[in-house]
């Protein structure tokens, strides 16, 4: 298992523009929702300390929107990831239709040692809105084909967000253990912190 002093657990959020990736991260880390839409330029990340399997673990959540335009930057951000969270808007069918290509792009850029075993989590966001275009069954069928976990979320009211990111973090931690077995010399561990009160961060919306 990972040792203190190694890199944080790295989780990437991937999805079409406007599906709510940054809002999901803000809701999970700060328990806040910013109604004002702000497109992510380049890359954005949030850090949260979590309790996983009896240890305090530092988790980095990355939104790489826009970084794909710069191939070298995109590759650098994707590499070293321990889990990928694919996000779509349940009220926009095209955002769900883009998920398969986004998954393939992630695997190409990240180049994990065992692509078929790499953990993916699919989030159907904006369940609070009317006019749904993607049913839970459609998303679950896609996940059955790709061995991904599926969760429905609302960044606005917080529904399902904590459960989804906790599951993604657990999957990422399991991925760390697998990578260590594949290559014991690989610096793919996570930061394990001493027990104590967790730190908090503010959210500027």
C-alpha positions in Angstrom: 0.0 0.0 0.0 1.0 3.6 -0.5 3.3 5.3 1.9 3.5 8.9 3.3 5.2 11.4 1.2 4.0 10.1 -2.2 1.8 11.8 -4.7 -1.9 12.6 -4.1 -4.7 10.4 -5.4 -5.4 11.8 -8.8 -9.0 11.7 -10.3 -9.8 13.4 -13.7 -13.2 14.6 -14.6 -13.9 14.4 -18.3 -17.0 15.6 -20.2 -18.5 18.0 -22.6 -18.6 21.7 -21.9 -21.4 22.8 -19.6 -22.1 19.4 -18.0 -21.2 20.7 -14.6 -17.7 19.2 -13.9 -16.4 22.2 -11.9 -19.7 22.6 -10.1 -19.6 18.9 -9.0 -16.1 19.4 -7.7 -17.1 22.5 -5.8 -20.1 20.8 -4.3 -18.1 17.8 -3.1 -15.1 19.7 -1.7 -16.8 22.9 -0.4 -20.5 21.8 -0.3 -21.3 24.9 -2.4 -22.9 25.5 -5.7 -22.1 28.5 -8.0 -25.1 29.2 -10.3 -23.0 31.5 -12.4 -21.5 29.5 -15.3 -17.8 29.9 -15.9 -16.1 27.9 -18.6 -12.9 26.2 -17.4 -9.9 27.4 -19.4 -6.9 25.1 -19.4 -7.3 23.0 -16.2 -8.8 23.4 -12.8 -8.4 21.3 -9.7 -9.6 20.9 -6.2 -8.0 19.1 -3.2 -9.8 17.2 -0.5 -8.6 15.2 2.4 -10.8 12.0 2.9 -11.0 9.0 5.2 -10.5 5.8 3.1 -9.9 2.4 4.5 -8.8 3.8 7.9 -6.4 6.3 6.4 -6.6 10.1 5.7 -5.9 10.4 2.0 -5.3 13.5 -0.1 -7.4 13.5 -3.3 -6.9 15.8 -6.2 -9.9 16.3 -8.6 -9.0 17.7 -12.0 -11.2 19.3 -14.6 -9.1 19.4 -17.8 -11.5 21.2 -20.0 -9.6 23.1 -22.7 -6.3 21.4 -22.1 -7.0 18.9 -24.9 -6.3 21.8 -27.4 -2.7 21.6 -26.3 -1.6 18.0 -26.9 1.5 18.0 -24.7 -0.5 19.7 -21.8 -3.4 17.3 -22.1 -1.1 14.3 -22.0 0.8 15.6 -19.0 -2.5 16.1 -17.1 -3.9 12.7 -18.0 -0.8 10.8 -17.1 -0.6 9.5 -13.6 -4.4 9.4 -13.1 -5.8 6.7 -10.8 -9.5 7.1 -11.9 -11.5 8.9 -14.6 -14.9 10.3 -13.9 -16.9 10.8 -17.1 -19.7 13.4 -16.7 -22.7 14.1 -18.9 -25.9 16.2 -18.6 -29.0 14.0 -18.4 -30.9 16.8 -20.2 -28.5 16.9 -23.2 -28.4 13.7 -25.2 -25.3 14.7 -27.2 -23.2 15.0 -24.0 -24.0 11.3 -23.3 -23.3 10.3 -26.8 -19.8 11.9 -26.5 -18.8 9.8 -23.5 -17.5 6.8 -25.5 -15.1 9.0 -27.5 -14.1 10.8 -24.3 -13.3 7.5 -22.6 -11.2 6.4 -25.6 -9.3 9.7 -25.7 -8.6 9.4 -22.0 -7.1 5.9 -22.4 -5.0 7.1 -25.3 -3.6 10.2 -23.4 -3.2 8.6 -20.0 -1.8 5.3 -21.4 -2.4 3.3 -18.2 -0.5 0.0 -17.7 -3.7 -2.1 -18.0 -6.4 -0.2 -19.9 -9.1 -2.9 -19.6 -8.8 -2.7 -15.8 -8.6 1.1 -15.4 -11.5 2.4 -13.3 -14.1 4.6 -14.8 -17.1 6.2 -13.1 -20.0 7.7 -15.1 -22.0 10.5 -13.6 -25.3 11.6 -15.0 -25.5 15.2 -13.7 -28.3 17.9 -13.5 -31.0 15.5 -12.4 -32.7 18.4 -10.7 -33.6 19.9 -14.2 -36.7 19.0 -16.2 -36.6 17.8 -19.8 -34.5 14.7 -19.3 -33.2 13.1 -22.5 -31.0 10.3 -21.2 -32.6 7.5 -19.1 -30.9 5.7 -16.3 -31.3 2.5 -18.3 -29.3 3.9 -21.2 -26.5 4.9 -18.9 -26.5 1.6 -17.0 -26.3 -0.4 -20.2 -23.3 1.6 -21.4 -21.6 1.0 -18.0 -22.4 -2.8 -18.2 -20.4 -2.8 -21.5 -17.5 -0.9 -20.2 -17.3 -2.1 -16.5 -17.9 1.4 -15.2 -19.9 2.5 -12.2 -22.9 4.7 -12.7 -24.3 7.4 -10.4 -26.9 10.2 -10.9 -26.0 13.5 -9.4 -27.2 17.1 -9.0 -24.4 19.6 -8.3 -27.1 22.1 -7.5 -28.8 20.3 -4.6 -26.0 17.9 -3.8 -27.9 14.7 -4.6 -25.6 11.7 -5.1 -22.4 13.8 -5.2 -20.7 12.6 -2.0 -21.5 8.9 -2.8 -20.2 9.2 -6.4 -16.9 10.8 -5.5 -16.4 8.5 -2.5 -16.8 5.5 -4.8 -14.5 7.1 -7.4 -11.9 7.7 -4.7 -12.2 4.1 -3.5 -11.7 2.9 -7.0 -8.7 5.1 -7.4 -7.1 3.8 -4.2 -7.6 0.2 -5.5 -5.9 1.3 -8.7 -2.9 2.5 -6.8 -2.5 -0.9 -5.2 -2.7 -2.6 -8.6 -0.1 -0.3 -10.0 2.2 -1.0 -7.1 1.9 -4.7 -7.9 2.6 -4.2 -11.6 5.6 -1.9 -10.9 6.8 -1.8 -7.2 9.2 1.0 -8.1 6.6 3.2 -9.7 5.8 6.4 -7.7 2.1 5.9 -7.9 1.1 6.1 -4.3 -1.1 8.5 -2.4 -0.5 10.9 0.4 -1.5 9.3 3.8 -1.8 12.0 6.5 -1.7 11.6 10.3 -5.1 11.5 11.9 -6.6 14.8 13.1 -9.2 17.4 12.2 -9.4 17.8 8.4 -8.5 21.2 6.9 -11.1 23.2 5.1 -10.9 25.4 2.0 -13.0 28.4 0.9 -14.7 28.6 -2.5 -14.6 31.9 -4.4 -17.7 31.8 -6.7 
